[in-house]
Amino acid sequence: MQLLKYLQAQGIGSRKQCQWLIDNGCITLNGKICDNAKDTLTPSEIRSLKIDGEELTVIPLPYFYILLNKPANYETSHKPRDYPSVFSLFPAHMRNIEMQAVGRLDADTTGVLLITNDGQFNHRATSPKHKLPKIYRVTLKHPADETLCRTLKQGVLLHDDNETVSATEAVLESPTTLIMTITEGKYHQVKRMVAAAGNRVERLHREKFGIWDTQDMASGEWKFIEV
Ligand code: URA
């Protein structure tokens, strides 16, 4: 891949801006100044990218997959309305490239959120056909018993929907802590299911999406993953 194209794919700037940075000796790759825009490189071999001595996050190409421990009060949207966007949690140059969330979490929901530029992966991971389990830790408003778990597993009818949806697992860890697994990703699904079963969600945390969890990650922390 040509150096100029590589820098553009890293979100560094326009063709003209990248050309200027190269011509002026501002780009260092793997510790070596690269000042010829026509030089070619292998993206997977780039471990370090500096601009004017400042280290930047190297984005794996052509596809990247990110695991984010989403904090509360961030919107899963490029055009947020009430809170900052989850995409604002990433370095500036990453915001110049295509980034799609794999499904959405509500602004007040925390936990596992995958982000990618791989549309096919996104489609596969969110398609109900693939039944990827999503595990949620739900803090309930009212103390519950086994009846709630049974109702959620048997299926509930959501308002404005004429199909029932069910949890594949529903277990109470305490009277107000429910661990619930679903395989679809309908709008506000957990909150609406719990409401349809006669309770209310006070707090919602996604513990797992497929095989991915954020157990050892601080709120707001993110990392590239292999899929
Ligand atoms: N279900 C919800 O109700 N909200 C989320 O953020 C995710 C699942």
Residues whose N, C-alpha, C, O or C-beta is under 5 A from the ligand:
A	BS01	URA	R104 L105 D106 T109 H188 Q189 V190 K191 R192
